[in-house]
Amino acid sequence: MSGSPLRLDILARCTQSRARVGQIHTPHGVFHTPAFMPVGTRGSVKGVLPSQVAATGAQILLNNTYHLMLRPGSELIRRRGGVHRFMGWNSPVLTDSGGYQAYSLAAMNRVDDDGVTFKSIVDGAEVRLTPERAIHVQNELGADIIMAFDDCPPSIDPSVHEPNQERLRNATARDGRPPHPGGKRGYDHVARLAVANERTVTWLERCKRAHTRQGDQALFGIVQGGTDLDRRSWSAERICQIDLPGYAIGGVAVGESGDQIAAVVRHTAPLLPDHKPRYLMGVGYECDIVEAVRAGIDMFDCVLPTRNGRNANAFTRFGQIRLRNLRFAEDDAPIEADCDCYACDPGAHGWPLPGTGTSHGTFSRAYIRHLFMAGEMLGPTLVSIHNLRHFQRFMAAVRDAIRTGTWSGFFERWPVATRRTGTNPS
């Protein structure tokens, strides 16, 4: 694609899989791949300063179009120089389109062939989001990578699997089309996937026509199709016929199992252009990331590091630990002994301890537990910083395993990357 604002340089390829190490160049700098993007939904990674996010090793952030459109509004952000300047982050930013909110907020919206009508989560007002509006908002926000507005259907048929997910049940009832008379509860999953695939292609064509900043914002298309591999193939073929700087796999981690996620990604990733970035949206557990990397995926995002951090759940190489547990009340160890994050090893970042003038020390599990039990905001901040650093250390180890071909050593050092380990009993 001539004149693209984005370029992927592939620096190394794995000899044992489709994994690759690269660099993606954007107008606001370079980030290394495979990359994990922390989520700053409303222009902020909750409870963590931009400098602290950068210190964890993060090189690109994700912002949410839907939420910033509602508050403070994309026009206000544009007048303040765009999202980078607005939130004090002078590195790459990706904005999603709002298409996922049509799924996650299904009880509050109505989908039709032209777009989605939302009930605002801010004031309850009716909000209309179309492909053109989604692109206009993202053009005003000014992110380096922007996502096409897509139709994200339920990944699996809730009338068969009966998952305990309110949003999945809601998503089957708000499509804006007459119910299928043969489907349980009037829902026909096969027909829903077909409609979503067609809409996603049509909406991508509209997004590309509406995109007015093609010289400095890279538009990515999104492949849909649920867990139906034939529909994934259909979607990938038609989405990739539209020439774009990069492509994403959407509609995963929305109710299906880890094995189903892996099957979809292994099937779909090789169908996307090899010389362009491949982004797996919303997937964040380490075992899922590794399987996707080995299938050829370059980019990931998830709210898990900070969402779990705010709930005292810390990621480690062996699994999550729940710091509210009584067993940590007198535990003087750091969250993780070999972690160099600010929570585990302040001295690694040159922060002097108050009153000593030295740069050593740590925040103990006992202290962090106390912060949570006392309702002190420092607790969520410290665990969020640790979790953000955990994922950046993890991705650095993944990149090293690709370059050196030492996957066996990687899994020995990062057992959490094997399929669904439990929490660390320590």
Secondary structure, 3 states (H helix, E strand, C coil): CCCCCCEEEEEEECCCCCCEEEEEEECCEEEEECEEEEECCCCCCCCCCHHHHHHCCCCCEEEEHHHHHHCCCHHHHHHCCCHHHHHCCCCCEEEECCHHHHHHCHHHEEECCCCEEEECCCCCCEEEECHHHHHHHHHHHCCCEEECCCCCCCCCCHHHHCCCCHHHHHHCCCCCCCCCCCCHHHCCHHHHHHHHHHHHHHHHHHHHHHCCCCCCCEEEEEECCCCCHHHHHHHHHHHHCCCCCEEEECCCCCCCCHHHHHHHHHHHHHHCCCCCCEEECCCCCHHHHHHHHHHCCCEEEECHHHHHHCCCEECCCCCCEECCCHHHCCCCCCCCCCCCCCCCCHHHHCCCCCCCCCCCCCCCHHHHHHHHHCCCCHHHHHHHHHHHHHHHHHHHHHHHHHHHCCHHHHHHHCHHHCCCCCCCCC
